[in-house]
Amino acid sequence: MTFRICALLAAGALACLAAKPGEDWRISYFYDKVQQTFNIADLACPSAGRCVAAGAIEEEGKLRPHSASTSDGGGHWMETLLEEPPDSLYFLNDSLGWMVTDRALWQTRNSGVTWKKLYMGKNLLRVWFVSPERGWAVGGGIFRVTSDGGVHWTDVPETAKIPADLGAVTFEYVHFNDAQYGVVVGEAAPFGRPEENVWLRPGVVRVRNPPSVIVSLHTADGGNTWTPQILGRHQTILAAAFPSPENAWMVFGPAAPTDVFSDVTRVAWTSRAARMVFHLGGALVSDLGAGRDGSAIVAAIEVPGKLADIPIPGRIRILSGSSFSELQPETVDYRAVARKITLASTPDGRWFAATDTGMILRREKQ
């Protein structure tokens, strides 16, 4: 998780991650229509009451862009048609947000009720804004900055310092812990293998690709300058969280189709050390969150069978705790199945989970 949380309030929300007794995950919204599936690509919760889910309805091989939003914390949901299938969302506040599609960048000023196309461009994956004007975009070979809200973009010059012999770089994550500290993370393909973005094919785990080189860029001055960093070779990143400027937590994909497990790894930027902090057998972690205090939440999918890349929905597991070593399972509605889960938190620390099977779960007290 990806995370899709209100800008500059993310750290405060993630600090509320510690496990709370007597909580479970209940279905708040379910798109349940015969021979149709609402594949939710992303979920954002920019305020205590507001959450926006966006994706596409799949029916007989056709995609119909679609979104669902709530203004009362998940009590009621309003459905809205979109013009293009989205890949990711980012909201700066309750009303102002951006939507990345395969072909363009869109903006809303009314909480996702309507969207206006700002910029035409392919290979974008995510954006992050620190103000209504200033933001960054990442994607396949893309790391750009804007000063007018996303209408015009220029390349960040520090990407030229990344060694060319690493091959093509797909920048997949951009995150700011506050107005000054930010990080961008991507994967390089030294052997020229084609990159495939997990968001574009939900539920299909990339497990047959050779390891990538993890590339990151860091800023401590609000994005005025960036320092590139090359990490070791790892499997494909399936999920990541950025609780502090010093550390990141990453989930790396299995090395082979028969590896039905997930490892969460702590990456220390200064030392470049990578240490496994959590192992989960029989399931694949789809998203996670981690707070500055070490608390964590993990959303995973039980694999129906012995192959990690079977595109069949599995039961959802969600665990939380005051640290990765103390994660405990929480109760999840028995009907909830998925191939991909996206976590999102409101600024006051309430959690939601969206699935590629049209469900939105809300964490509630029993």
RODO-2510 file (C-alpha; in nm, 4 decimals, decimal comma):
residues 366
     n   res          X          Y          Z
     1     m     0,0000     0,0000     0,0000
     2     t     0,0635     0,1018    -0,1970
     3     f     0,0076     0,4345     0,0394
     4     r    -0,2994     0,6073    -0,0795
     5     i    -0,3371     0,8344     0,2230
     6     c    -0,3835     1,2089     0,2558
     7     a    -0,0575     1,3974     0,1889
     8     l     0,1484     1,5001     0,4884
     9     l    -0,1086     1,3390     0,7230
    10     a     0,0086     0,9866     0,6425
    11     a     0,2615     0,9664     0,9234
    12     g    -0,0019     1,0641     1,1783
    13     a    -0,2464     0,8045     1,0511
    14     l     0,0119     0,5290     1,0419
    15     a     0,1058     0,5994     1,4021
    16     c    -0,2368     0,4583     1,4972
    17     l    -0,1621     0,1114     1,3589
    18     a    -0,1190    -0,0818     1,6823
    19     a    -0,3531    -0,3771     1,7114
    20     k    -0,6706    -0,3117     1,9034
    21     p    -0,8548    -0,5957     2,0730
    22     g    -1,2047    -0,6771     1,9613
    23     e    -1,1856    -0,5473     1,6052
    24     d    -1,2790    -0,7139     1,2811
    25     w    -1,3206    -0,6348     0,9121
    26     r    -1,6755    -0,6113     0,7808
    27     i    -1,8044    -0,5502     0,4299
    28     s    -1,8931    -0,1833     0,3901
    29     y    -1,9543    -0,1981     0,0140
    30     f    -1,9959    -0,4815    -0,2346
    31     y    -2,0560    -0,4546    -0,6080
    32     d    -2,2520    -0,7768    -0,6460
    33     k    -2,3964    -0,8154    -0,9941
    34     v    -2,4222    -1,1320    -1,2004
    35     q    -2,1324    -1,1848    -1,4432
    36     q    -1,9771    -0,8500    -1,3460
    37     t    -1,6739    -0,7795    -1,1296
    38     f    -1,5711    -0,4397    -0,9987
    39     n    -1,1926    -0,4604    -1,0067
    40     i    -1,0853    -0,1861    -0,7640
    41     a    -0,7407    -0,0627    -0,8633
    42     d    -0,6910     0,1864    -0,5799
    43     l    -0,8479     0,3332    -0,2692
    44     a    -0,7842     0,6706    -0,1045
    45     c    -0,9241     0,8029     0,2258
    46     p    -0,8272     1,1703     0,2551
    47     s    -1,0517     1,2596     0,5497
    48     a    -1,2358     1,0972     0,8392
    49     g    -1,5512     1,0567     0,6334
    50     r    -1,4253     1,0497     0,2752
    51     c    -1,2976     0,7477     0,0838
    52     v    -1,2808     0,7045    -0,2932
    53     a    -1,2363     0,3688    -0,4685
    54     a    -1,1655     0,3559    -0,8416
    55     g    -1,1262     0,0798    -1,0960
    56     a    -1,3224    -0,0847    -1,3732
    57     i    -1,6188    -0,3194    -1,4022
    58     e    -1,5247    -0,6305    -1,5978
    59     e    -1,7982    -0,7968    -1,8030
    60     e    -1,7429    -1,0424    -2,0871
    61     g    -1,3912    -0,9214    -2,1461
    62     k    -1,4863    -0,5542    -2,1546
    63     l    -1,3876    -0,2829    -1,9060
    64     r    -1,6204    -0,0088    -1,7859
    65     p    -1,4375     0,2548    -1,5723
    66     h    -1,6137     0,2966    -1,2394
    67     s    -1,5729     0,4461    -0,8931
    68     a    -1,7462     0,4383    -0,5557
    69     s    -1,7146     0,7008    -0,2830
    70     t    -1,8383     0,7649     0,0691
    71     s    -1,8686     1,0862     0,2688
    72     d    -1,9850     0,9289     0,5955
    73     g    -1,7028     0,6885     0,6766
    74     g    -1,8377     0,3963     0,4771
    75     g    -2,1994     0,4074     0,5871
    76     h    -2,3206     0,4810     0,2348
    77     w    -2,1479     0,4682    -0,1032
    78     m    -2,2195     0,6610    -0,4233
    79     e    -2,1240     0,5091    -0,7586
    80     t    -1,9843     0,7189    -1,0450
    81     l    -1,8809     0,6378    -1,4005
    82     l    -1,5292     0,7280    -1,5127
    83     e    -1,3943     0,7908    -1,8613
    84     e    -1,0756     0,5812    -1,8368
    85     p    -0,9733     0,2820    -1,6224
    86     p    -0,7596     0,4152    -1,3359
    87     d    -0,4315     0,2757    -1,2085
    88     s    -0,3882     0,4860    -0,8935
    89     l    -0,5342     0,7719    -0,6879
    90     y    -0,3852     1,0508    -0,4795
    91     f    -0,5764     1,3026    -0,2677
    92     l    -0,4244     1,6108    -0,1070
    93     n    -0,7350     1,6851     0,0967
    94     d    -1,1022     1,5965     0,1135
    95     s    -1,1849     1,7464    -0,2254
    96     l    -0,8647     1,7851    -0,4326
    97     g    -0,7279     1,4699    -0,5898
    98     w    -0,5561     1,3203    -0,8939
    99     m    -0,6189     0,9975    -1,0847
   100     v    -0,3562     0,8226    -1,2965
   101     t    -0,4735     0,6181    -1,5934
   102     d    -0,2808     0,4314    -1,8592
   103     r    -0,2998     0,7322    -2,0910
   104     a    -0,3463     1,0454    -1,8821
   105     l    -0,3558     1,2303    -1,5508
   106     w    -0,6933     1,3569    -1,4255
   107     q    -0,7878     1,5948    -1,1440
   108     t    -1,0961     1,6320    -0,9259
   109     r    -1,1896     1,9305    -0,7120
   110     n    -1,5149     1,7849    -0,5798
   111     s    -1,4072     1,4606    -0,4091
   112     g    -1,4206     1,2446    -0,7204
   113     v    -1,7703     1,3373    -0,8361
   114     t    -1,6258     1,4719    -1,1625
   115     w    -1,2783     1,4524    -1,3151
   116     k    -1,0939     1,6806    -1,5585
   117     k    -0,8130     1,5575    -1,7814
   118     l    -0,4951     1,7588    -1,7127
   119     y    -0,2156     1,5838    -1,8953
   120     m    -0,1785     1,3265    -2,1696
   121     g     0,1010     1,0770    -2,1120
   122     k     0,1595     0,7040    -2,1027
   123     n     0,3524     0,4880    -1,8538
   124     l     0,2550     0,6907    -1,5457
   125     l     0,1951     0,4891    -1,2292
   126     r     0,1637     0,7231    -0,9315
   127     v     0,1694     1,0882    -0,8279
   128     w     0,2283     1,2658    -0,4970
   129     f     0,1548     1,6312    -0,4252
   130     v     0,2707     1,8419    -0,1307
   131     s     0,0555     2,1408    -0,2336
   132     p    -0,2136     2,2070    -0,4942
   133     e     0,0612     2,3124    -0,7367
   134     r     0,3755     2,1121    -0,6574
   135     g     0,3961     1,7385    -0,7112
   136     w     0,5888     1,4475    -0,8611
   137     a     0,4961     1,1675    -1,1010
   138     v     0,6631     0,8276    -1,1405
   139     g     0,6301     0,5416    -1,3855
   140     g     0,8108     0,3484    -1,6565
   141     g     1,1287     0,5511    -1,7095
   142     i     0,9485     0,8519    -1,5580
   143     f     1,0336     1,0750    -1,2635
   144     r     0,8939     1,4237    -1,3194
   145     v     0,7974     1,7356    -1,1245
   146     t     0,5181     1,9870    -1,1757
   147     s     0,4626     2,3372    -1,0395
   148     d     0,1157     2,3993    -1,1799
   149     g    -0,0895     2,1150    -1,0367
   150     g    -0,0088     1,8616    -1,3068
   151     v    -0,0711     2,0457    -1,6321
   152     h     0,2984     2,0644    -1,7252
   153     w     0,5827     1,8337    -1,6164
   154     t     0,9633     1,8359    -1,6392
   155     d     1,2087     1,5537    -1,5790
   156     v     1,3898     1,5464    -1,2441
   157     p     1,7549     1,5956    -1,3493
   158     e     1,9047     1,3630    -1,0871
   159     t     1,7735     1,0585    -1,2722
   160     a     2,0608     1,1130    -1,5173
   161     k     2,2982     1,0088    -1,2370
   162     i     2,1588     0,6541    -1,2301
   163     p     2,4081     0,4234    -1,4089
   164     a     2,2942     0,3535    -1,7624
   165     d     2,4176    -0,0058    -1,7484
   166     l     2,1356    -0,0911    -1,5058
   167     g     1,8944    -0,0831    -1,7979
   168     a     1,5411     0,0504    -1,7991
   169     v     1,4104     0,1724    -1,4626
   170     t     1,0440     0,1637    -1,3634
   171     f     0,9835     0,4058    -1,0755
   172     e     0,6921     0,2582    -0,8826
   173     y     0,6610     0,4495    -0,5551
   174     v     0,6818     0,8132    -0,4491
   175     h     0,6228     0,9093    -0,0862
   176     f     0,6814     1,2145     0,1351
   177     n     0,6966     1,1712     0,5122
   178     d     0,6579     1,5472     0,5544
   179     a     0,7138     1,8621     0,3513
   180     q     1,0905     1,8032     0,3358
   181     y     1,1646     1,4291     0,3319
   182     g     1,0657     1,2250     0,0297
   183     v     1,1670     0,9018    -0,1418
   184     v     1,1161     0,7481    -0,4848
   185     v     1,1695     0,3749    -0,5369
   186     g     1,1942     0,1781    -0,8585
   187     e     1,3310    -0,1357    -1,0168
   188     a     1,5971    -0,1639    -1,2839
   189     a     1,6216    -0,4468    -1,5361
   190     p     1,9931    -0,4997    -1,6071
   191     f     1,9257    -0,7861    -1,8474
   192     g     1,6663    -0,6003    -2,0494
   193     r     1,3636    -0,8024    -1,9420
   194     p     1,0353    -0,6242    -2,0102
   195     e     0,8780    -0,4633    -1,7067
   196     e     0,5193    -0,5507    -1,6172
   197     n     0,3399    -0,3381    -1,3615
   198     v     0,1418    -0,5333    -1,1052
   199     w    -0,1308    -0,2650    -1,0949
   200     l    -0,2163    -0,3254    -1,4586
   201     r    -0,2813    -0,6959    -1,4046
   202     p    -0,4329    -0,7356    -1,0561
   203     g    -0,4076    -1,0853    -0,9162
   204     v    -0,1244    -1,1964    -1,1426
   205     v     0,1925    -1,2281    -0,9389
   206     r     0,5166    -1,1889    -1,1306
   207     v     0,7118    -1,4899    -1,0078
   208     r     0,9139    -1,6086    -1,3068
   209     n     1,1230    -1,2952    -1,3566
   210     p     1,4872    -1,2757    -1,2468
   211     p     1,5755    -1,0390    -0,9603
   212     s     1,5843    -0,6650    -1,0175
   213     v     1,8143    -0,3950    -0,8839
   214     i     1,6290    -0,1644    -0,6451
   215     v     1,6871     0,2039    -0,7220
   216     s     1,5873     0,4896    -0,4915
   217     l     1,6177     0,8673    -0,4812
   218     h     1,5930     1,0727    -0,1620
   219     t     1,5304     1,4377    -0,0836
   220     a     1,5650     1,6299     0,2425
   221     d     1,4854     1,9752     0,1025
   222     g     1,1320     1,9401    -0,0251
   223     g     1,2282     1,7930    -0,3603
   224     n     1,4642     2,0676    -0,4722
   225     t     1,7461     1,8136    -0,4963
   226     w     1,7509     1,4339    -0,5003
   227     t     2,0250     1,1845    -0,4152
   228     p     2,0210     0,8523    -0,6064
   229     q     2,0976     0,5257    -0,4280
   230     i     2,1466     0,1751    -0,5676
   231     l     2,0445    -0,1162    -0,3458
   232     g     2,1112    -0,4861    -0,3875
   233     r     1,9383    -0,7293    -0,6185
   234     h     1,5957    -0,8486    -0,5043
   235     q     1,2807    -1,0068    -0,6398
   236     t     1,0017    -0,7842    -0,7695
   237     i     0,8488    -0,5414    -0,5180
   238     l     0,4832    -0,6313    -0,4574
   239     a     0,4100    -0,3769    -0,1826
   240     a     0,5938    -0,1140     0,0185
   241     a     0,5455     0,1211     0,3135
   242     f     0,7552     0,4206     0,4162
   243     p     0,7082     0,4919     0,7885
   244     s     1,0086     0,7230     0,8290
   245     p     1,2824     0,8947     0,6248
   246     e     1,5298     0,6320     0,7489
   247     n     1,3467     0,3078     0,6692
   248     a     1,1127     0,1331     0,4299
   249     w     0,9266    -0,1963     0,4518
   250     m     0,9009    -0,3954     0,1295
   251     v     0,7331    -0,7174     0,0208
   252     f     0,9283    -0,9010    -0,2482
   253     g     0,7592    -1,1465    -0,4815
   254     p     0,8354    -1,5190    -0,4640
   255     a     1,1244    -1,6424    -0,6776
   256     a     0,9289    -1,9365    -0,8234
   257     p     0,5614    -2,0294    -0,8778
   258     t     0,5849    -2,2945    -0,6063
   259     d     0,6987    -2,0436    -0,3403
   260     v     0,3686    -1,9789    -0,1631
   261     f     0,4893    -1,7450     0,1087
   262     s     0,5664    -1,3786     0,1665
   263     d     0,8540    -1,2039     0,3394
   264     v     0,8436    -0,8448     0,4624
   265     t     1,1885    -0,6865     0,4543
   266     r     1,3080    -0,3777     0,6395
   267     v     1,5366    -0,1611     0,4253
   268     a     1,7597     0,0918     0,6031
   269     w     1,8490     0,3632     0,3547
   270     t     2,1702     0,4835     0,5222
   271     s     2,3342     0,1429     0,5627
   272     r     2,1531    -0,0140     0,2646
   273     a     2,0903    -0,3146     0,4888
   274     a     1,7884    -0,5363     0,4140
   275     r     1,6568    -0,7595     0,6930
   276     m     1,3501    -0,9842     0,6924
   277     v     1,1100    -0,8822     0,9701
   278     f     0,8073    -1,1008     0,8951
   279     h     0,7411    -1,4315     0,7216
   280     l     0,3950    -1,5563     0,6214
   281     g     0,3442    -1,9054     0,4868
   282     g     0,0610    -2,0173     0,2603
   283     a    -0,0354    -1,6635     0,1610
   284     l     0,0877    -1,3687    -0,0427
   285     v     0,1024    -1,0220     0,1126
   286     s    -0,0822    -0,7742    -0,1104
   287     d    -0,0429    -0,4525     0,0920
   288     l     0,0939    -0,3307     0,4222
   289     g     0,1324    -0,0284     0,6450
   290     a     0,3897     0,0574     0,9086
   291     g     0,4062     0,3390     1,1627
   292     r     0,6985     0,5362     1,3008
   293     d     0,6511     0,3542     1,6328
   294     g     0,7092     0,0138     1,4673
   295     s     0,3418    -0,0843     1,4519
   296     a     0,2225    -0,2647     1,1423
   297     i    -0,0753    -0,3954     0,9482
   298     v    -0,0563    -0,6596     0,6747
   299     a    -0,3193    -0,7684     0,4207
   300     a    -0,2608    -1,1027     0,2506
   301     i    -0,4404    -1,3581     0,0365
   302     e    -0,4470    -1,7300     0,0992
   303     v    -0,3362    -1,9149    -0,2134
   304     p    -0,5865    -2,1839    -0,3232
   305     g    -0,3388    -2,4533    -0,4180
   306     k     0,0359    -2,4862    -0,4360
   307     l     0,1138    -2,2342    -0,7096
   308     a     0,1557    -1,8663    -0,6289
   309     d     0,0478    -1,7396    -0,9693
   310     i    -0,2932    -1,9089    -0,9968
   311     p    -0,5352    -1,6219    -1,0744
   312     i    -0,8112    -1,7524    -0,8484
   313     p    -0,9451    -1,5379    -0,5609
   314     g    -0,8445    -1,6603    -0,2166
   315     r    -0,9501    -1,5903     0,1413
   316     i    -0,8247    -1,2664     0,2903
   317     r    -0,5975    -1,2542     0,5933
   318     i    -0,5344    -0,9286     0,7806
   319     l    -0,2886    -0,9099     1,0693
   320     s    -0,1877    -0,6181     1,2898
   321     g     0,0314    -0,5541     1,5900
   322     s     0,2603    -0,3154     1,7724
   323     s     0,5485    -0,4570     1,5649
   324     f     0,6053    -0,7063     1,2854
   325     s     0,7150    -0,9632     1,5441
   326     e     0,3819    -0,9312     1,7259
   327     l     0,1341    -0,9471     1,4386
   328     q    -0,1924    -1,1191     1,5236
   329     p    -0,4767    -1,2175     1,2884
   330     e    -0,7952    -1,0108     1,2872
   331     t    -1,1394    -1,1404     1,1984
   332     v    -1,2332    -1,0891     0,8320
   333     d    -1,5813    -1,1410     0,6864
   334     y    -1,5927    -1,4994     0,5581
   335     r    -1,7285    -1,3825     0,2216
   336     a    -1,4239    -1,1689     0,1462
   337     v    -1,2037    -1,3153    -0,1266
   338     a    -0,9599    -1,1459    -0,3628
   339     r    -0,6508    -1,1673    -0,5761
   340     k    -0,5387    -0,8164    -0,4797
   341     i    -0,6046    -0,5995    -0,1731
   342     t    -0,5418    -0,2283    -0,1274
   343     l    -0,5244    -0,0782     0,2219
   344     a    -0,6046     0,2850     0,3012
   345     s    -0,6288     0,4787     0,6254
   346     t    -0,8168     0,7946     0,7152
   347     p    -0,6133     1,0694     0,8866
   348     d    -0,7657     0,9697     1,2215
   349     g    -0,6469     0,6109     1,1825
   350     r    -0,9518     0,4185     1,0618
   351     w    -0,8648     0,1462     0,8103
   352     f    -1,0345     0,0281     0,4931
   353     a    -0,9410    -0,2472     0,2477
   354     a    -1,0538    -0,2672    -0,1156
   355     t    -1,0407    -0,5801    -0,3297
   356     d    -1,0307    -0,6585    -0,7003
   357     t    -1,3551    -0,8511    -0,6464
   358     g    -1,5617    -0,5394    -0,5748
   359     m    -1,5550    -0,5390    -0,1942
   360     i    -1,4571    -0,2634     0,0477
   361     l    -1,3991    -0,3797     0,4039
   362     r    -1,4072    -0,1483     0,7050
   363     r    -1,2240    -0,2165     1,0292
   364     e    -1,4769    -0,2047     1,3132
   365     k    -1,5085    -0,2959     1,6761
   366     q    -1,6841    -0,6241     1,7409
***
